[in-house]
């Protein structure tokens, strides 16, 4: 087995953001699909499961609360950038698009 060497220098901020987006944002998109397809009933159930089950950073409140903080429009823009560099030609979930168009969030301000 051939191993590649790890670079000694640290990645710049732009590269780090791209890596984070490629890892986290598709997870949020898939979480929204779980709501859309009624696999899960409420955003808080999904956030709890992903925080406890996968170790999603708890200080964010979970992936869907994180998406609310980012803004659905911003999330979709970043997701489209991630997806255009993937060969499968994925698109954002219909739920995310509908939420953007109607200016909705996963959580109301009182949740």
Chimera marker file (.cmm) of the C-alpha trace (Angstrom):
<marker_set name="trace">
<marker id="1" x="0.000" y="0.000" z="0.000" r="1" g="1" b="0" radius="0.5"/>
<marker id="2" x="1.371" y="3.378" z="-0.973" r="1" g="1" b="0" radius="0.5"/>
<marker id="3" x="0.905" y="6.300" z="1.415" r="1" g="1" b="0" radius="0.5"/>
<marker id="4" x="0.905" y="9.939" z="0.481" r="1" g="1" b="0" radius="0.5"/>
<marker id="5" x="2.617" y="12.440" z="2.681" r="1" g="1" b="0" radius="0.5"/>
<marker id="6" x="0.623" y="14.982" z="4.611" r="1" g="1" b="0" radius="0.5"/>
<marker id="7" x="1.489" y="18.572" z="3.779" r="1" g="1" b="0" radius="0.5"/>
<marker id="8" x="3.455" y="20.366" z="6.462" r="1" g="1" b="0" radius="0.5"/>
<marker id="9" x="1.815" y="23.718" z="5.815" r="1" g="1" b="0" radius="0.5"/>
<marker id="10" x="-1.688" y="24.538" z="6.984" r="1" g="1" b="0" radius="0.5"/>
<marker id="11" x="-4.498" y="25.164" z="4.543" r="1" g="1" b="0" radius="0.5"/>
<marker id="12" x="-5.618" y="28.746" z="4.038" r="1" g="1" b="0" radius="0.5"/>
<marker id="13" x="-8.999" y="29.966" z="5.309" r="1" g="1" b="0" radius="0.5"/>
<marker id="14" x="-10.696" y="29.617" z="1.913" r="1" g="1" b="0" radius="0.5"/>
<marker id="15" x="-9.591" y="25.989" z="1.545" r="1" g="1" b="0" radius="0.5"/>
<marker id="16" x="-10.709" y="25.186" z="5.085" r="1" g="1" b="0" radius="0.5"/>
<marker id="17" x="-14.146" y="26.680" z="4.403" r="1" g="1" b="0" radius="0.5"/>
<marker id="18" x="-14.486" y="24.625" z="1.203" r="1" g="1" b="0" radius="0.5"/>
<marker id="19" x="-13.602" y="21.437" z="3.083" r="1" g="1" b="0" radius="0.5"/>
<marker id="20" x="-16.066" y="22.229" z="5.873" r="1" g="1" b="0" radius="0.5"/>
<marker id="21" x="-18.808" y="23.007" z="3.359" r="1" g="1" b="0" radius="0.5"/>
<marker id="22" x="-18.234" y="19.738" z="1.487" r="1" g="1" b="0" radius="0.5"/>
<marker id="23" x="-18.515" y="17.779" z="4.734" r="1" g="1" b="0" radius="0.5"/>
<marker id="24" x="-21.328" y="19.558" z="6.589" r="1" g="1" b="0" radius="0.5"/>
<marker id="25" x="-23.693" y="21.118" z="4.053" r="1" g="1" b="0" radius="0.5"/>
<marker id="26" x="-24.730" y="17.901" z="2.257" r="1" g="1" b="0" radius="0.5"/>
<marker id="27" x="-25.564" y="16.473" z="5.694" r="1" g="1" b="0" radius="0.5"/>
<marker id="28" x="-27.935" y="19.395" z="6.260" r="1" g="1" b="0" radius="0.5"/>
<marker id="29" x="-29.486" y="18.857" z="2.837" r="1" g="1" b="0" radius="0.5"/>
<marker id="30" x="-30.057" y="15.173" z="3.609" r="1" g="1" b="0" radius="0.5"/>
<marker id="31" x="-31.530" y="16.088" z="6.997" r="1" g="1" b="0" radius="0.5"/>
<marker id="32" x="-34.025" y="18.360" z="5.237" r="1" g="1" b="0" radius="0.5"/>
<marker id="33" x="-34.931" y="15.470" z="2.924" r="1" g="1" b="0" radius="0.5"/>
<marker id="34" x="-35.707" y="13.352" z="6.001" r="1" g="1" b="0" radius="0.5"/>
<marker id="35" x="-38.233" y="15.985" z="7.038" r="1" g="1" b="0" radius="0.5"/>
<marker id="36" x="-39.544" y="16.337" z="3.506" r="1" g="1" b="0" radius="0.5"/>
<marker id="37" x="-40.090" y="12.580" z="3.190" r="1" g="1" b="0" radius="0.5"/>
<marker id="38" x="-41.549" y="12.383" z="6.709" r="1" g="1" b="0" radius="0.5"/>
<marker id="39" x="-38.843" y="10.031" z="7.967" r="1" g="1" b="0" radius="0.5"/>
<marker id="40" x="-38.642" y="12.382" z="10.952" r="1" g="1" b="0" radius="0.5"/>
<marker id="41" x="-41.507" y="14.563" z="12.191" r="1" g="1" b="0" radius="0.5"/>
<marker id="42" x="-39.752" y="17.532" z="13.783" r="1" g="1" b="0" radius="0.5"/>
<marker id="43" x="-36.462" y="19.354" z="13.275" r="1" g="1" b="0" radius="0.5"/>
<marker id="44" x="-35.544" y="19.022" z="16.952" r="1" g="1" b="0" radius="0.5"/>
<marker id="45" x="-35.764" y="15.215" z="16.743" r="1" g="1" b="0" radius="0.5"/>
<marker id="46" x="-33.362" y="15.204" z="13.840" r="1" g="1" b="0" radius="0.5"/>
<marker id="47" x="-30.997" y="17.705" z="15.461" r="1" g="1" b="0" radius="0.5"/>
<marker id="48" x="-30.888" y="15.629" z="18.636" r="1" g="1" b="0" radius="0.5"/>
<marker id="49" x="-30.250" y="12.399" z="16.725" r="1" g="1" b="0" radius="0.5"/>
<marker id="50" x="-27.417" y="13.871" z="14.674" r="1" g="1" b="0" radius="0.5"/>
<marker id="51" x="-25.847" y="15.626" z="17.638" r="1" g="1" b="0" radius="0.5"/>
<marker id="52" x="-25.902" y="12.556" z="19.873" r="1" g="1" b="0" radius="0.5"/>
<marker id="53" x="-25.562" y="9.885" z="17.189" r="1" g="1" b="0" radius="0.5"/>
<marker id="54" x="-22.958" y="11.347" z="14.862" r="1" g="1" b="0" radius="0.5"/>
<marker id="55" x="-21.251" y="13.873" z="17.089" r="1" g="1" b="0" radius="0.5"/>
<marker id="56" x="-22.444" y="16.943" z="15.176" r="1" g="1" b="0" radius="0.5"/>
<marker id="57" x="-21.143" y="19.879" z="17.262" r="1" g="1" b="0" radius="0.5"/>
<marker id="58" x="-23.670" y="20.354" z="20.065" r="1" g="1" b="0" radius="0.5"/>
<marker id="59" x="-22.886" y="24.052" z="20.483" r="1" g="1" b="0" radius="0.5"/>
<marker id="60" x="-24.533" y="24.629" z="17.078" r="1" g="1" b="0" radius="0.5"/>
<marker id="61" x="-27.821" y="23.157" z="18.283" r="1" g="1" b="0" radius="0.5"/>
<marker id="62" x="-27.733" y="20.581" z="15.498" r="1" g="1" b="0" radius="0.5"/>
<marker id="63" x="-27.550" y="20.782" z="11.716" r="1" g="1" b="0" radius="0.5"/>
<marker id="64" x="-30.990" y="22.302" z="11.149" r="1" g="1" b="0" radius="0.5"/>
<marker id="65" x="-30.581" y="24.972" z="13.819" r="1" g="1" b="0" radius="0.5"/>
<marker id="66" x="-27.164" y="25.659" z="12.307" r="1" g="1" b="0" radius="0.5"/>
<marker id="67" x="-28.865" y="26.062" z="8.912" r="1" g="1" b="0" radius="0.5"/>
<marker id="68" x="-31.321" y="28.551" z="10.413" r="1" g="1" b="0" radius="0.5"/>
<marker id="69" x="-28.429" y="30.568" z="11.817" r="1" g="1" b="0" radius="0.5"/>
<marker id="70" x="-26.684" y="30.569" z="8.463" r="1" g="1" b="0" radius="0.5"/>
<marker id="71" x="-29.847" y="31.490" z="6.585" r="1" g="1" b="0" radius="0.5"/>
<marker id="72" x="-31.558" y="29.135" z="4.156" r="1" g="1" b="0" radius="0.5"/>
<marker id="73" x="-30.699" y="31.296" z="1.136" r="1" g="1" b="0" radius="0.5"/>
<marker id="74" x="-27.027" y="31.348" z="2.084" r="1" g="1" b="0" radius="0.5"/>
<marker id="75" x="-27.106" y="27.600" z="2.723" r="1" g="1" b="0" radius="0.5"/>
<marker id="76" x="-28.566" y="26.920" z="-0.721" r="1" g="1" b="0" radius="0.5"/>
<marker id="77" x="-25.981" y="29.145" z="-2.398" r="1" g="1" b="0" radius="0.5"/>
<marker id="78" x="-23.139" y="27.304" z="-0.692" r="1" g="1" b="0" radius="0.5"/>
<marker id="79" x="-24.722" y="23.911" z="-1.389" r="1" g="1" b="0" radius="0.5"/>
<marker id="80" x="-25.069" y="24.724" z="-5.075" r="1" g="1" b="0" radius="0.5"/>
<marker id="81" x="-21.376" y="25.575" z="-5.137" r="1" g="1" b="0" radius="0.5"/>
<marker id="82" x="-20.526" y="22.249" z="-3.461" r="1" g="1" b="0" radius="0.5"/>
<marker id="83" x="-22.810" y="20.274" z="-5.780" r="1" g="1" b="0" radius="0.5"/>
<marker id="84" x="-21.521" y="21.826" z="-8.989" r="1" g="1" b="0" radius="0.5"/>
<marker id="85" x="-18.117" y="20.275" z="-8.241" r="1" g="1" b="0" radius="0.5"/>
<marker id="86" x="-19.544" y="16.780" z="-7.791" r="1" g="1" b="0" radius="0.5"/>
<marker id="87" x="-20.079" y="14.439" z="-10.730" r="1" g="1" b="0" radius="0.5"/>
<marker id="88" x="-23.577" y="13.276" z="-9.701" r="1" g="1" b="0" radius="0.5"/>
<marker id="89" x="-25.203" y="16.651" z="-10.452" r="1" g="1" b="0" radius="0.5"/>
<marker id="90" x="-27.128" y="16.794" z="-7.167" r="1" g="1" b="0" radius="0.5"/>
<marker id="91" x="-29.587" y="19.535" z="-6.333" r="1" g="1" b="0" radius="0.5"/>
<marker id="92" x="-30.824" y="20.995" z="-3.073" r="1" g="1" b="0" radius="0.5"/>
<marker id="93" x="-33.927" y="19.432" z="-1.578" r="1" g="1" b="0" radius="0.5"/>
<marker id="94" x="-37.317" y="20.781" z="-2.577" r="1" g="1" b="0" radius="0.5"/>
<marker id="95" x="-38.001" y="21.583" z="1.071" r="1" g="1" b="0" radius="0.5"/>
<marker id="96" x="-34.975" y="23.889" z="1.280" r="1" g="1" b="0" radius="0.5"/>
<marker id="97" x="-35.997" y="25.647" z="-1.920" r="1" g="1" b="0" radius="0.5"/>
<marker id="98" x="-39.569" y="26.100" z="-0.678" r="1" g="1" b="0" radius="0.5"/>
<marker id="99" x="-38.298" y="27.414" z="2.653" r="1" g="1" b="0" radius="0.5"/>
<marker id="100" x="-36.082" y="29.936" z="0.884" r="1" g="1" b="0" radius="0.5"/>
<marker id="101" x="-38.912" y="31.069" z="-1.385" r="1" g="1" b="0" radius="0.5"/>
<marker id="102" x="-41.330" y="31.545" z="1.518" r="1" g="1" b="0" radius="0.5"/>
<marker id="103" x="-38.688" y="32.939" z="3.891" r="1" g="1" b="0" radius="0.5"/>
<marker id="104" x="-39.255" y="30.115" z="6.409" r="1" g="1" b="0" radius="0.5"/>
<marker id="105" x="-36.913" y="28.538" z="8.923" r="1" g="1" b="0" radius="0.5"/>
<marker id="106" x="-36.744" y="25.109" z="10.520" r="1" g="1" b="0" radius="0.5"/>
<marker id="107" x="-37.395" y="26.648" z="13.947" r="1" g="1" b="0" radius="0.5"/>
<marker id="108" x="-39.670" y="29.533" z="14.777" r="1" g="1" b="0" radius="0.5"/>
<marker id="109" x="-38.157" y="32.199" z="16.987" r="1" g="1" b="0" radius="0.5"/>
<marker id="110" x="-39.898" y="30.695" z="20.039" r="1" g="1" b="0" radius="0.5"/>
<marker id="111" x="-38.530" y="27.135" z="19.670" r="1" g="1" b="0" radius="0.5"/>
<link id1="1" id2="2" r="1" g="1" b="0" radius="0.2"/>
<link id1="2" id2="3" r="1" g="1" b="0" radius="0.2"/>
<link id1="3" id2="4" r="1" g="1" b="0" radius="0.2"/>
<link id1="4" id2="5" r="1" g="1" b="0" radius="0.2"/>
<link id1="5" id2="6" r="1" g="1" b="0" radius="0.2"/>
<link id1="6" id2="7" r="1" g="1" b="0" radius="0.2"/>
<link id1="7" id2="8" r="1" g="1" b="0" radius="0.2"/>
<link id1="8" id2="9" r="1" g="1" b="0" radius="0.2"/>
<link id1="9" id2="10" r="1" g="1" b="0" radius="0.2"/>
<link id1="10" id2="11" r="1" g="1" b="0" radius="0.2"/>
<link id1="11" id2="12" r="1" g="1" b="0" radius="0.2"/>
<link id1="12" id2="13" r="1" g="1" b="0" radius="0.2"/>
<link id1="13" id2="14" r="1" g="1" b="0" radius="0.2"/>
<link id1="14" id2="15" r="1" g="1" b="0" radius="0.2"/>
<link id1="15" id2="16" r="1" g="1" b="0" radius="0.2"/>
<link id1="16" id2="17" r="1" g="1" b="0" radius="0.2"/>
<link id1="17" id2="18" r="1" g="1" b="0" radius="0.2"/>
<link id1="18" id2="19" r="1" g="1" b="0" radius="0.2"/>
<link id1="19" id2="20" r="1" g="1" b="0" radius="0.2"/>
<link id1="20" id2="21" r="1" g="1" b="0" radius="0.2"/>
<link id1="21" id2="22" r="1" g="1" b="0" radius="0.2"/>
<link id1="22" id2="23" r="1" g="1" b="0" radius="0.2"/>
<link id1="23" id2="24" r="1" g="1" b="0" radius="0.2"/>
<link id1="24" id2="25" r="1" g="1" b="0" radius="0.2"/>
<link id1="25" id2="26" r="1" g="1" b="0" radius="0.2"/>
<link id1="26" id2="27" r="1" g="1" b="0" radius="0.2"/>
<link id1="27" id2="28" r="1" g="1" b="0" radius="0.2"/>
<link id1="28" id2="29" r="1" g="1" b="0" radius="0.2"/>
<link id1="29" id2="30" r="1" g="1" b="0" radius="0.2"/>
<link id1="30" id2="31" r="1" g="1" b="0" radius="0.2"/>
<link id1="31" id2="32" r="1" g="1" b="0" radius="0.2"/>
<link id1="32" id2="33" r="1" g="1" b="0" radius="0.2"/>
<link id1="33" id2="34" r="1" g="1" b="0" radius="0.2"/>
<link id1="34" id2="35" r="1" g="1" b="0" radius="0.2"/>
<link id1="35" id2="36" r="1" g="1" b="0" radius="0.2"/>
<link id1="36" id2="37" r="1" g="1" b="0" radius="0.2"/>
<link id1="37" id2="38" r="1" g="1" b="0" radius="0.2"/>
<link id1="38" id2="39" r="1" g="1" b="0" radius="0.2"/>
<link id1="39" id2="40" r="1" g="1" b="0" radius="0.2"/>
<link id1="40" id2="41" r="1" g="1" b="0" radius="0.2"/>
<link id1="41" id2="42" r="1" g="1" b="0" radius="0.2"/>
<link id1="42" id2="43" r="1" g="1" b="0" radius="0.2"/>
<link id1="43" id2="44" r="1" g="1" b="0" radius="0.2"/>
<link id1="44" id2="45" r="1" g="1" b="0" radius="0.2"/>
<link id1="45" id2="46" r="1" g="1" b="0" radius="0.2"/>
<link id1="46" id2="47" r="1" g="1" b="0" radius="0.2"/>
<link id1="47" id2="48" r="1" g="1" b="0" radius="0.2"/>
<link id1="48" id2="49" r="1" g="1" b="0" radius="0.2"/>
<link id1="49" id2="50" r="1" g="1" b="0" radius="0.2"/>
<link id1="50" id2="51" r="1" g="1" b="0" radius="0.2"/>
<link id1="51" id2="52" r="1" g="1" b="0" radius="0.2"/>
<link id1="52" id2="53" r="1" g="1" b="0" radius="0.2"/>
<link id1="53" id2="54" r="1" g="1" b="0" radius="0.2"/>
<link id1="54" id2="55" r="1" g="1" b="0" radius="0.2"/>
<link id1="55" id2="56" r="1" g="1" b="0" radius="0.2"/>
<link id1="56" id2="57" r="1" g="1" b="0" radius="0.2"/>
<link id1="57" id2="58" r="1" g="1" b="0" radius="0.2"/>
<link id1="58" id2="59" r="1" g="1" b="0" radius="0.2"/>
<link id1="59" id2="60" r="1" g="1" b="0" radius="0.2"/>
<link id1="60" id2="61" r="1" g="1" b="0" radius="0.2"/>
<link id1="61" id2="62" r="1" g="1" b="0" radius="0.2"/>
<link id1="62" id2="63" r="1" g="1" b="0" radius="0.2"/>
<link id1="63" id2="64" r="1" g="1" b="0" radius="0.2"/>
<link id1="64" id2="65" r="1" g="1" b="0" radius="0.2"/>
<link id1="65" id2="66" r="1" g="1" b="0" radius="0.2"/>
<link id1="66" id2="67" r="1" g="1" b="0" radius="0.2"/>
<link id1="67" id2="68" r="1" g="1" b="0" radius="0.2"/>
<link id1="68" id2="69" r="1" g="1" b="0" radius="0.2"/>
<link id1="69" id2="70" r="1" g="1" b="0" radius="0.2"/>
<link id1="70" id2="71" r="1" g="1" b="0" radius="0.2"/>
<link id1="71" id2="72" r="1" g="1" b="0" radius="0.2"/>
<link id1="72" id2="73" r="1" g="1" b="0" radius="0.2"/>
<link id1="73" id2="74" r="1" g="1" b="0" radius="0.2"/>
<link id1="74" id2="75" r="1" g="1" b="0" radius="0.2"/>
<link id1="75" id2="76" r="1" g="1" b="0" radius="0.2"/>
<link id1="76" id2="77" r="1" g="1" b="0" radius="0.2"/>
<link id1="77" id2="78" r="1" g="1" b="0" radius="0.2"/>
<link id1="78" id2="79" r="1" g="1" b="0" radius="0.2"/>
<link id1="79" id2="80" r="1" g="1" b="0" radius="0.2"/>
<link id1="80" id2="81" r="1" g="1" b="0" radius="0.2"/>
<link id1="81" id2="82" r="1" g="1" b="0" radius="0.2"/>
<link id1="82" id2="83" r="1" g="1" b="0" radius="0.2"/>
<link id1="83" id2="84" r="1" g="1" b="0" radius="0.2"/>
<link id1="84" id2="85" r="1" g="1" b="0" radius="0.2"/>
<link id1="85" id2="86" r="1" g="1" b="0" radius="0.2"/>
<link id1="86" id2="87" r="1" g="1" b="0" radius="0.2"/>
<link id1="87" id2="88" r="1" g="1" b="0" radius="0.2"/>
<link id1="88" id2="89" r="1" g="1" b="0" radius="0.2"/>
<link id1="89" id2="90" r="1" g="1" b="0" radius="0.2"/>
<link id1="90" id2="91" r="1" g="1" b="0" radius="0.2"/>
<link id1="91" id2="92" r="1" g="1" b="0" radius="0.2"/>
<link id1="92" id2="93" r="1" g="1" b="0" radius="0.2"/>
<link id1="93" id2="94" r="1" g="1" b="0" radius="0.2"/>
<link id1="94" id2="95" r="1" g="1" b="0" radius="0.2"/>
<link id1="95" id2="96" r="1" g="1" b="0" radius="0.2"/>
<link id1="96" id2="97" r="1" g="1" b="0" radius="0.2"/>
<link id1="97" id2="98" r="1" g="1" b="0" radius="0.2"/>
<link id1="98" id2="99" r="1" g="1" b="0" radius="0.2"/>
<link id1="99" id2="100" r="1" g="1" b="0" radius="0.2"/>
<link id1="100" id2="101" r="1" g="1" b="0" radius="0.2"/>
<link id1="101" id2="102" r="1" g="1" b="0" radius="0.2"/>
<link id1="102" id2="103" r="1" g="1" b="0" radius="0.2"/>
<link id1="103" id2="104" r="1" g="1" b="0" radius="0.2"/>
<link id1="104" id2="105" r="1" g="1" b="0" radius="0.2"/>
<link id1="105" id2="106" r="1" g="1" b="0" radius="0.2"/>
<link id1="106" id2="107" r="1" g="1" b="0" radius="0.2"/>
<link id1="107" id2="108" r="1" g="1" b="0" radius="0.2"/>
<link id1="108" id2="109" r="1" g="1" b="0" radius="0.2"/>
<link id1="109" id2="110" r="1" g="1" b="0" radius="0.2"/>
<link id1="110" id2="111" r="1" g="1" b="0" radius="0.2"/>
</marker_set>
